[in-house]
Amino acid sequence: MEKQTLLLEHNFRAAKNSSEKPPVIIMLHGFGSDENDLFSFASELPEKYAIVSLKAPIKMQPSGNAWYNIYFDDSQGKFSDDEQAIASRELVSKCIDEVVEKYKVNGQDVTLLGFSQGTILSFAVALSYPEKVKNVIGLSGYINEEILKAGYENNDFNKLSVYTSHGSVDQVIPVQWARKTEPFLKKLNIECTYSEFPVGHGVAPQNFHELKEWLGEK
Protein backbone atom coordinates (compact mmCIF):
# COMPACT_ATOMS: atom_id res chain seq x y z
CA MET A 1 0.00 0.00 0.00
CA GLU A 2 1.47 3.30 -1.03
CA LYS A 3 0.68 6.97 -1.47
CA GLN A 4 0.85 8.19 -5.03
CA THR A 5 0.22 11.38 -6.91
CA LEU A 6 -1.67 11.59 -10.17
CA LEU A 7 -3.90 14.61 -10.68
CA LEU A 8 -4.95 13.81 -7.12
CA GLU A 9 -3.05 12.32 -4.21
CA HIS A 10 -4.28 8.84 -3.40
CA ASN A 11 -3.69 5.53 -1.68
CA PHE A 12 -3.19 2.45 -3.83
CA ARG A 13 -3.53 -1.28 -3.21
CA ALA A 14 -2.56 -3.63 -6.00
CA ALA A 15 -4.78 -6.56 -6.91
CA LYS A 16 -3.59 -10.00 -5.83
CA ASN A 17 -3.27 -12.95 -8.24
CA SER A 18 -4.61 -10.63 -10.85
CA SER A 19 -5.04 -11.45 -14.47
CA GLU A 20 -3.50 -9.18 -17.06
CA LYS A 21 -5.75 -6.21 -16.21
CA PRO A 22 -7.60 -6.43 -12.90
CA PRO A 23 -10.87 -4.62 -12.12
CA VAL A 24 -10.48 -1.47 -10.02
CA ILE A 25 -12.43 0.22 -7.23
CA ILE A 26 -11.92 3.99 -7.02
CA MET A 27 -12.96 5.48 -3.66
CA LEU A 28 -14.28 9.00 -3.11
CA HIS A 29 -14.42 10.07 0.52
CA GLY A 30 -16.91 12.39 2.22
CA PHE A 31 -16.77 16.09 3.13
CA GLY A 32 -14.02 16.88 5.65
CA SER A 33 -12.35 13.49 5.38
CA ASP A 34 -9.38 12.21 3.35
CA GLU A 35 -8.00 9.33 1.28
CA ASN A 36 -7.34 7.17 4.37
CA ASP A 37 -10.97 7.02 5.45
CA LEU A 38 -12.60 4.65 2.96
CA PHE A 39 -9.23 3.00 2.34
CA SER A 40 -9.63 1.36 5.74
CA PHE A 41 -12.22 -0.85 3.99
CA ALA A 42 -9.64 -2.05 1.46
CA SER A 43 -8.60 -5.15 3.40
CA GLU A 44 -12.27 -6.26 3.54
CA LEU A 45 -12.81 -6.00 -0.22
CA PRO A 46 -12.07 -8.81 -2.70
CA GLU A 47 -8.36 -9.14 -3.46
CA LYS A 48 -8.97 -9.43 -7.19
CA TYR A 49 -9.64 -5.64 -7.23
CA ALA A 50 -6.97 -2.98 -7.42
CA ILE A 51 -8.06 -0.18 -5.07
CA VAL A 52 -7.39 3.53 -5.45
CA SER A 53 -8.62 5.95 -2.78
CA LEU A 54 -8.54 9.56 -3.99
CA LYS A 55 -7.96 12.67 -1.88
CA ALA A 56 -10.32 15.55 -2.67
CA PRO A 57 -8.63 18.74 -3.94
CA ILE A 58 -10.00 21.37 -1.54
CA LYS A 59 -8.12 21.64 1.76
CA MET A 60 -10.20 22.40 4.81
CA GLN A 61 -9.18 23.96 8.12
CA PRO A 62 -7.92 22.65 10.47
CA SER A 63 -7.85 19.33 8.60
CA GLY A 64 -9.60 17.22 6.02
CA ASN A 65 -10.57 17.80 2.40
CA ALA A 66 -13.66 18.40 0.29
CA TRP A 67 -14.73 17.86 -3.32
CA TYR A 68 -16.65 21.14 -3.08
CA ASN A 69 -17.59 23.58 -0.36
CA ILE A 70 -20.87 23.52 1.51
CA TYR A 71 -22.00 26.91 2.75
CA PHE A 72 -24.30 27.79 5.60
CA ASP A 73 -26.40 30.83 4.86
CA ASP A 74 -29.31 32.36 6.79
CA SER A 75 -31.48 32.89 3.73
CA GLN A 76 -30.65 29.72 1.77
CA GLY A 77 -29.83 27.39 4.63
CA LYS A 78 -27.19 24.85 3.64
CA PHE A 79 -26.17 24.86 -0.01
CA SER A 80 -23.42 23.38 -2.18
CA ASP A 81 -20.92 25.09 -4.45
CA ASP A 82 -22.02 23.44 -7.69
CA GLU A 83 -19.27 25.07 -9.77
CA GLN A 84 -16.63 23.47 -7.57
CA ALA A 85 -18.57 20.17 -7.72
CA ILE A 86 -18.55 20.26 -11.53
CA ALA A 87 -14.79 21.00 -11.52
CA SER A 88 -14.28 17.98 -9.23
CA ARG A 89 -16.50 15.87 -11.50
CA GLU A 90 -14.17 16.65 -14.41
CA LEU A 91 -11.10 16.03 -12.25
CA VAL A 92 -12.32 12.58 -11.17
CA SER A 93 -13.23 11.74 -14.76
CA LYS A 94 -9.64 12.52 -15.83
CA CYS A 95 -8.29 10.60 -12.82
CA ILE A 96 -10.13 7.47 -14.00
CA ASP A 97 -8.20 7.66 -17.28
CA GLU A 98 -4.94 8.16 -15.39
CA VAL A 99 -5.60 5.25 -13.05
CA VAL A 100 -6.36 2.94 -15.99
CA GLU A 101 -3.12 3.97 -17.71
CA LYS A 102 -0.77 4.09 -14.70
CA TYR A 103 -1.88 0.93 -12.92
CA LYS A 104 -2.79 -1.12 -16.02
CA VAL A 105 -6.27 -1.93 -14.70
CA ASN A 106 -9.31 -2.88 -16.74
CA GLY A 107 -10.92 0.32 -18.03
CA GLN A 108 -14.11 -1.66 -18.75
CA ASP A 109 -14.43 -2.69 -15.08
CA VAL A 110 -14.26 0.47 -12.98
CA THR A 111 -16.32 0.71 -9.77
CA LEU A 112 -16.75 4.06 -8.01
CA LEU A 113 -17.32 3.69 -4.27
CA GLY A 114 -18.37 6.89 -2.55
CA PHE A 115 -19.52 8.06 0.85
CA SER A 116 -21.74 11.14 1.34
CA GLN A 117 -20.23 13.94 -0.79
CA GLY A 118 -18.14 11.27 -2.51
CA THR A 119 -21.39 9.46 -3.45
CA ILE A 120 -22.92 12.64 -4.89
CA LEU A 121 -19.80 13.06 -7.02
CA SER A 122 -19.70 9.36 -8.00
CA PHE A 123 -23.24 9.66 -9.36
CA ALA A 124 -22.31 12.85 -11.23
CA VAL A 125 -19.28 11.18 -12.87
CA ALA A 126 -21.11 7.95 -13.76
CA LEU A 127 -24.19 9.66 -15.21
CA SER A 128 -22.06 12.18 -17.13
CA TYR A 129 -19.48 9.61 -18.36
CA PRO A 130 -21.08 6.14 -18.22
CA GLU A 131 -18.55 4.80 -20.71
CA LYS A 132 -15.91 5.13 -17.94
CA VAL A 133 -17.83 3.51 -15.07
CA LYS A 134 -19.29 0.01 -14.74
CA ASN A 135 -20.57 0.12 -11.13
CA VAL A 136 -21.38 2.76 -8.55
CA ILE A 137 -21.58 1.94 -4.84
CA GLY A 138 -23.16 5.02 -3.30
CA LEU A 139 -23.27 5.20 0.51
CA SER A 140 -25.24 7.92 2.32
CA GLY A 141 -25.61 10.24 -0.67
CA TYR A 142 -28.06 11.35 -3.37
CA ILE A 143 -28.16 12.60 -6.97
CA ASN A 144 -27.64 16.34 -7.44
CA GLU A 145 -29.04 17.03 -10.92
CA GLU A 146 -27.39 20.46 -11.00
CA ILE A 147 -23.92 18.94 -11.36
CA LEU A 148 -24.70 16.44 -14.14
CA LYS A 149 -23.29 17.13 -17.60
CA ALA A 150 -25.83 18.75 -19.94
CA GLY A 151 -27.52 16.13 -22.12
CA TYR A 152 -26.61 13.28 -19.73
CA GLU A 153 -30.07 11.71 -20.24
CA ASN A 154 -29.07 10.81 -23.82
CA ASN A 155 -26.06 8.75 -22.67
CA ASP A 156 -25.87 4.97 -23.08
CA PHE A 157 -26.31 3.49 -19.60
CA ASN A 158 -26.52 -0.15 -20.70
CA LYS A 159 -23.39 -1.21 -18.82
CA LEU A 160 -23.99 0.80 -15.64
CA SER A 161 -25.20 -0.79 -12.37
CA VAL A 162 -25.79 0.96 -9.04
CA TYR A 163 -25.94 -0.14 -5.42
CA THR A 164 -26.96 2.64 -3.06
CA SER A 165 -27.83 2.71 0.62
CA HIS A 166 -28.78 5.18 3.32
CA GLY A 167 -29.35 5.40 7.04
CA SER A 168 -33.04 5.77 7.85
CA VAL A 169 -32.15 8.23 10.65
CA ASP A 170 -29.42 10.13 8.78
CA GLN A 171 -29.19 13.59 10.34
CA VAL A 172 -26.81 15.00 7.69
CA ILE A 173 -28.47 14.02 4.37
CA PRO A 174 -32.22 13.39 4.71
CA VAL A 175 -33.30 9.87 3.76
CA GLN A 176 -36.08 11.43 1.63
CA TRP A 177 -33.40 12.72 -0.75
CA ALA A 178 -31.84 9.26 -1.04
CA ARG A 179 -35.22 7.63 -1.71
CA LYS A 180 -35.44 9.56 -4.99
CA THR A 181 -32.29 7.84 -6.33
CA GLU A 182 -33.82 4.52 -7.37
CA PRO A 183 -36.81 5.96 -9.29
CA PHE A 184 -34.51 8.54 -10.92
CA LEU A 185 -32.14 5.82 -12.16
CA LYS A 186 -34.90 3.43 -13.20
CA LYS A 187 -36.33 6.14 -15.44
CA LEU A 188 -32.97 6.05 -17.24
CA ASN A 189 -33.17 2.23 -17.36
CA ILE A 190 -30.21 1.91 -14.99
CA GLU A 191 -30.19 -1.19 -12.82
CA CYS A 192 -30.34 -0.05 -9.19
CA THR A 193 -30.42 -1.76 -5.78
CA TYR A 194 -31.46 0.54 -2.92
CA SER A 195 -31.29 -0.36 0.78
CA GLU A 196 -31.95 1.42 4.05
CA PHE A 197 -30.45 0.60 7.42
CA PRO A 198 -31.47 1.85 10.90
CA VAL A 199 -28.39 4.06 11.34
CA GLY A 200 -27.43 7.73 11.04
CA HIS A 201 -24.82 9.14 8.65
CA GLY A 202 -22.61 6.07 8.46
CA VAL A 203 -22.26 2.51 7.20
CA ALA A 204 -23.76 -0.33 9.25
CA PRO A 205 -21.87 -3.69 9.29
CA GLN A 206 -24.80 -5.41 7.54
CA ASN A 207 -24.70 -2.63 4.92
CA PHE A 208 -21.04 -3.41 4.21
CA HIS A 209 -21.82 -7.13 3.99
CA GLU A 210 -24.63 -6.44 1.50
CA LEU A 211 -22.53 -4.21 -0.76
CA LYS A 212 -19.79 -6.87 -0.83
CA GLU A 213 -22.35 -9.48 -1.90
CA TRP A 214 -23.66 -7.12 -4.59
CA LEU A 215 -20.13 -6.53 -5.85
CA GLY A 216 -19.51 -10.27 -5.91
CA GLU A 217 -22.51 -10.73 -8.20
CA LYS A 218 -21.17 -8.10 -10.58
Buried (B, 14 or more C-beta within 10 A) or exposed (E): EEEBEBBBBBBBBBBEEBEEBBBBBBBBBBBBBBBEBBBEBBEEBEBEBBBBBBBBBBEBEEEBBBBBBBEEEEEEEEEBBBEBBBBBBBBBBEBBBBBBEEBBBBBEBBBBBBBBBBBBBBBBBBBBBBEBBBBBBBBBBBBBEEBBBEEBEEBEBEBBBBBBBBBEEBEBBEBEBBBEBBEBBEEBEBBBBBBBBEBEBBBBEEBBEBBBEBBEEE
